Amino acid sequence: MAGITKVEILESAEELHNLLRQQKTALGKERIQALYLLKTGQVKTIQDLAVMLGRGRVTVQRW
């Protein structure tokens, strides 16, 4: 199905949360937040993730 991610995130949700707090730049925070949202199951598709982050679908896919 289009839009379903096939990314395996090795870090735990807790590790991603800690990484999120350590980020210095907005772009770094956004990218870690994207991984966190996928890992915790809050979003299922790239399109949902893009809407939640306020970014374009293509931009999120490029990350």
FINUFI-409857 format. One record per residue (C-alpha): residue number from 1; residue in one letter; x negated, y negated, z. Coordinates in nm, 3 decimals. Layout:
<r><num>NUM</num><residuo>a</residuo><x>X</x><y>Y</y><z>Z</z></r>
...
***
This chain:
<r><num>1</num><residuo>m</residuo><x>0.000</x><y>0.000</y><z>0.000</z></r>
<r><num>2</num><residuo>a</residuo><x>-0.135</x><y>-0.341</y><z>-0.094</z></r>
<r><num>3</num><residuo>g</residuo><x>-0.247</x><y>-0.562</y><z>0.192</z></r>
<r><num>4</num><residuo>i</residuo><x>-0.314</x><y>-0.280</y><z>0.437</z></r>
<r><num>5</num><residuo>t</residuo><x>-0.665</x><y>-0.305</y><z>0.572</z></r>
<r><num>6</num><residuo>k</residuo><x>-0.905</x><y>-0.016</y><z>0.552</z></r>
<r><num>7</num><residuo>v</residuo><x>-1.160</x><y>-0.171</y><z>0.785</z></r>
<r><num>8</num><residuo>e</residuo><x>-1.285</x><y>0.034</y><z>1.076</z></r>
<r><num>9</num><residuo>i</residuo><x>-1.361</x><y>-0.197</y><z>1.369</z></r>
<r><num>10</num><residuo>l</residuo><x>-1.614</x><y>-0.026</y><z>1.595</z></r>
<r><num>11</num><residuo>e</residuo><x>-1.605</x><y>-0.280</y><z>1.877</z></r>
<r><num>12</num><residuo>s</residuo><x>-1.344</x><y>-0.247</y><z>2.149</z></r>
<r><num>13</num><residuo>a</residuo><x>-1.082</x><y>-0.515</y><z>2.202</z></r>
<r><num>14</num><residuo>e</residuo><x>-1.263</x><y>-0.621</y><z>2.519</z></r>
<r><num>15</num><residuo>e</residuo><x>-1.595</x><y>-0.658</y><z>2.333</z></r>
<r><num>16</num><residuo>l</residuo><x>-1.427</x><y>-0.866</y><z>2.065</z></r>
<r><num>17</num><residuo>h</residuo><x>-1.265</x><y>-1.084</y><z>2.332</z></r>
<r><num>18</num><residuo>n</residuo><x>-1.607</x><y>-1.146</y><z>2.489</z></r>
<r><num>19</num><residuo>l</residuo><x>-1.760</x><y>-1.224</y><z>2.148</z></r>
<r><num>20</num><residuo>l</residuo><x>-1.476</x><y>-1.466</y><z>2.082</z></r>
<r><num>21</num><residuo>r</residuo><x>-1.558</x><y>-1.661</y><z>2.398</z></r>
<r><num>22</num><residuo>q</residuo><x>-1.929</x><y>-1.678</y><z>2.302</z></r>
<r><num>23</num><residuo>q</residuo><x>-1.874</x><y>-1.826</y><z>1.956</z></r>
<r><num>24</num><residuo>k</residuo><x>-1.994</x><y>-2.182</y><z>1.905</z></r>
<r><num>25</num><residuo>t</residuo><x>-1.839</x><y>-2.265</y><z>1.568</z></r>
<r><num>26</num><residuo>a</residuo><x>-1.475</x><y>-2.275</y><z>1.462</z></r>
<r><num>27</num><residuo>l</residuo><x>-1.543</x><y>-2.045</y><z>1.166</z></r>
<r><num>28</num><residuo>g</residuo><x>-1.711</x><y>-1.789</y><z>1.391</z></r>
<r><num>29</num><residuo>k</residuo><x>-1.415</x><y>-1.798</y><z>1.628</z></r>
<r><num>30</num><residuo>e</residuo><x>-1.169</x><y>-1.753</y><z>1.343</z></r>
<r><num>31</num><residuo>r</residuo><x>-1.348</x><y>-1.449</y><z>1.205</z></r>
<r><num>32</num><residuo>i</residuo><x>-1.379</x><y>-1.278</y><z>1.544</z></r>
<r><num>33</num><residuo>q</residuo><x>-1.015</x><y>-1.364</y><z>1.615</z></r>
<r><num>34</num><residuo>a</residuo><x>-0.919</x><y>-1.194</y><z>1.287</z></r>
<r><num>35</num><residuo>l</residuo><x>-1.096</x><y>-0.875</y><z>1.396</z></r>
<r><num>36</num><residuo>y</residuo><x>-0.935</x><y>-0.897</y><z>1.740</z></r>
<r><num>37</num><residuo>l</residuo><x>-0.586</x><y>-0.934</y><z>1.594</z></r>
<r><num>38</num><residuo>l</residuo><x>-0.640</x><y>-0.634</y><z>1.368</z></r>
<r><num>39</num><residuo>k</residuo><x>-0.790</x><y>-0.423</y><z>1.647</z></r>
<r><num>40</num><residuo>t</residuo><x>-0.507</x><y>-0.493</y><z>1.892</z></r>
<r><num>41</num><residuo>g</residuo><x>-0.242</x><y>-0.424</y><z>1.626</z></r>
<r><num>42</num><residuo>q</residuo><x>-0.085</x><y>-0.769</y><z>1.643</z></r>
<r><num>43</num><residuo>v</residuo><x>-0.102</x><y>-0.784</y><z>1.261</z></r>
<r><num>44</num><residuo>k</residuo><x>-0.081</x><y>-0.501</y><z>1.011</z></r>
<r><num>45</num><residuo>t</residuo><x>-0.164</x><y>-0.662</y><z>0.677</z></r>
<r><num>46</num><residuo>i</residuo><x>-0.408</x><y>-0.915</y><z>0.539</z></r>
<r><num>47</num><residuo>q</residuo><x>-0.113</x><y>-1.136</y><z>0.445</z></r>
<r><num>48</num><residuo>d</residuo><x>0.018</x><y>-1.135</y><z>0.803</z></r>
<r><num>49</num><residuo>l</residuo><x>-0.331</x><y>-1.213</y><z>0.930</z></r>
<r><num>50</num><residuo>a</residuo><x>-0.372</x><y>-1.501</y><z>0.685</z></r>
<r><num>51</num><residuo>v</residuo><x>-0.038</x><y>-1.652</y><z>0.789</z></r>
<r><num>52</num><residuo>m</residuo><x>-0.124</x><y>-1.621</y><z>1.158</z></r>
<r><num>53</num><residuo>l</residuo><x>-0.463</x><y>-1.787</y><z>1.107</z></r>
<r><num>54</num><residuo>g</residuo><x>-0.333</x><y>-2.052</y><z>0.869</z></r>
<r><num>55</num><residuo>r</residuo><x>-0.569</x><y>-1.942</y><z>0.592</z></r>
<r><num>56</num><residuo>g</residuo><x>-0.519</x><y>-1.810</y><z>0.242</z></r>
<r><num>57</num><residuo>r</residuo><x>-0.499</x><y>-1.436</y><z>0.184</z></r>
<r><num>58</num><residuo>v</residuo><x>-0.799</x><y>-1.443</y><z>-0.051</z></r>
<r><num>59</num><residuo>t</residuo><x>-1.008</x><y>-1.630</y><z>0.204</z></r>
<r><num>60</num><residuo>v</residuo><x>-0.934</x><y>-1.373</y><z>0.475</z></r>
<r><num>61</num><residuo>q</residuo><x>-1.010</x><y>-1.087</y><z>0.235</z></r>
<r><num>62</num><residuo>r</residuo><x>-1.345</x><y>-1.245</y><z>0.150</z></r>
<r><num>63</num><residuo>w</residuo><x>-1.444</x><y>-1.245</y><z>0.518</z></r>
***
